[in-house]
């Protein structure tokens, strides 16, 4: 990994490799103002430990199904003056909302599974009846 251990900065390719994402994805998060790399005099991006941590939070948020707007709010991008307690409260609020949505989807899928199983049983019974009556 390309890493300057003195300043703990990272290149875009090093972060892309570490998190197994494309450099284009990282640039996209920059365009959305979710991360803000610094630049060299030659205009090359370099990322700090803070940028790396934010990228890790962004990817975790996406894995949990959050929108980029929700991720920005969770990591405090929309409210510059947000304190840690308020950030934790927002994170808990979004987490509860996501859990409620997942539980509802699980309930719906369970009901669908039961309906399909019942339907399969009925069709199998009818097929068995037809096969029995032909013998």
CORDAQUI-V995096 format. One record per backbone hydrogen bond with DSSP energy under -1.0 kcal/mol. NH is the residue of the N-H (numbers start at 1). CO is the residue of the C=O. If there is no record, write none. Layout:
NH | CO
NH | CO
This chain:
4 | 9
8 | 4
10 | 47
15 | 11
16 | 12
17 | 13
18 | 14
19 | 15
21 | 16
26 | 22
27 | 23
28 | 24
29 | 25
30 | 26
31 | 27
32 | 28
33 | 30
34 | 29
38 | 46
40 | 44
43 | 40
46 | 38
47 | 10
52 | 48
53 | 49
54 | 50
55 | 51
56 | 52
57 | 53
58 | 54
59 | 55
60 | 56
61 | 57
62 | 58
63 | 59
64 | 60
65 | 62
66 | 61
71 | 67
72 | 68
73 | 69
74 | 70
75 | 71
76 | 73
77 | 72
82 | 79
87 | 83
88 | 84
89 | 85
90 | 86
91 | 87
92 | 88
93 | 89
94 | 90
95 | 91
96 | 92
97 | 93
98 | 94
99 | 95
100 | 96
101 | 97
102 | 98
103 | 99
104 | 100
105 | 101
106 | 102
107 | 103
108 | 104
109 | 105
110 | 106
111 | 107
112 | 108
113 | 109
114 | 110
115 | 111
116 | 112
117 | 113
118 | 114
119 | 115
120 | 116
121 | 117
122 | 118
123 | 119
124 | 120
125 | 121
126 | 122
127 | 123
128 | 124
129 | 125
130 | 126
131 | 127
132 | 128
133 | 129
134 | 130
